[in-house]
Amino acid sequence: MHFDIVIVGGGAGGLELAARLGRGLGPRVGREKVLLVDRSPFHIWKPTLHEVAAGTLDAHQEGLSYTVLARRNHFSFAMGEMAALDTERKGITLSEIRDAQGEAVVPRRTVSYTRLVLAIGSGSNAFGTPGVEHAYLLENVRDAQRFHSDWLAACARASFSESRALGVAIVGGGATGVELSAELLEAHAELQESMGDGQRFRLDITLVEGGPRILGGLPEKISAQARLALERKQVNVRTGTRVTEVRRGALVTSEGSIPAEMIVWAAGIKAADANARMGLAVNGLNQFVVDDRLRTSVPGVYAFGDCAACPWEGGKTVPARAQAAHQQADYLAKVLSAMLREREVTEAFVYRDFGSLVSLGDNKGVGNLMGGLMGRNFFVEGLIAKWMYISLHLNHHRAILGLGKTAVLALARLLQQRVSGRLKLH
């Protein structure tokens, strides 16, 4: 197989790029020139993984089929994981696909390209902590579904235990850790409403952050408001606490041991170790080093999103946020579309920080807006911030489905929640 543009990674940025290119080329040309590769058959917006883990969002209802999206947006899709990259021959190798019994369904394949775009994301950074394999990660849908299944089992055990309590420790006070804490509390509250007095149990959540405050990358006012909201919900927030070891049933820290039946590791960002073996320049976090035009060290190969280290102001790199991937997808769509027409885009990519929003459950949220628009920060909280947070999700859907289908989808999911409830208990 050969395609002019091959995009590896169907996350928020990769999918939006494929959709924009495909629609721009049209139904006849787009499928022949643009290929999207992902190891999953369906797409879920990564910032909602904490909701899938808690069960407040059903992955099977939320997931969008890549094959359907490819047909509607006029690009081709191949399911598989990139096993090798040959930059000299301009080709990638996709690993074979096996069924539940381990039998090979699709063999290894080779795809050649004219231009390659890597949008393969990143994972958590364990910082060499012993025993981290005992903790849950939330890096993809499978991780979130595994946690949700074990979470329901742990809740069942707690409701019949002598202590009537379930301890959860979350390592990392970034957006994922904060939002997961709030979402688990909301899921627990809904679960309690379905139980009798004799089966109700207490949920003890401890959020551990090594830095001086949670949400360290956001303005201090947001950090303080988020901590206050979590502590009002009885979350034990521990800042300035370093994790030294993860054990089964306990988290060992510099401030003592924290008992917990379930431990989630949501600290740090680090790209896959395999990135360093692809023949492209990487940094200490295994991110591909790119210039201000998102070009890697090899001509014809681009990278963006969490897997790329893109220069920003003051010697910093563009932060690993969904809004950054969205802006980079917009930029690359213009660059690659121009190249297909044998033209050139001369301007460099410029990241603009439009602020951040954090969901705190219970129709609450905090955030700062328009930091890069008007030279000052606007602080929002409560229901307004929550609605704005939801609008970010809808805006992503609009980019890949269009306004009409997004509106229908949002209405359908709202009606589904009215019928079956918000919490997924299976």
Sequence and secondary structure as in RCSB ss.txt:
>XXXX:A:sequence
MHFDIVIVGGGAGGLELAARLGRGLGPRVGREKVLLVDRSPFHIWKPTLHEVAAGTLDAHQEGLSYTVLARRNHF
SFAMGEMAALDTERKGITLSEIRDAQGEAVVPRRTVSYTRLVLAIGSGSNAFGTPGVEHAYLLENVRDAQRFHSD
WLAACARASFSESRALGVAIVGGGATGVELSAELLEAHAELQESMGDGQRFRLDITLVEGGPRILGGLPEKISAQ
ARLALERKQVNVRTGTRVTEVRRGALVTSEGSIPAEMIVWAAGIKAADANARMGLAVNGLNQFVVDDRLRTSVPG
VYAFGDCAACPWEGGKTVPARAQAAHQQADYLAKVLSAMLREREVTEAFVYRDFGSLVSLGDNKGVGNLMGGLMG
RNFFVEGLIAKWMYISLHLNHHRAILGLGKTAVLALARLLQQRVSGRLKLH
>XXXX:A:secstr
 EEEEEEE  SHHHHHHHHHHHHHH TTTHHHHEEEEESSSEE  GGGHHHHHHTSS HHHH EEHHHHHHHHT 
EEEE  EEEEETTTTEEEE  EE TTS EEE  EEEEEEEEEE    B   TT TTGGGSB  SSHHHHHHHHHH
HHHHHHHHHTSSS EEEEEEE  SHHHHHHHHHHHHHHHHHHHTS GGG  EEEEEEE SSSSSSTTS HHHHHH
HHHHHHHTT EEE S  EEEEETTEEEETTEEEE SEEEE    B  GGGGGSSS B TTS EE  TT B SSTT
EEE GGGEE B GGG B  S HHHHHHHHHHHHHHHHHHHTT    S       EEEEE STT EEEEE TTTSS
S EEEEHHHHHHHHHHHHHHHHHHHH HHHHHHHHHHHHHHHHHH S    
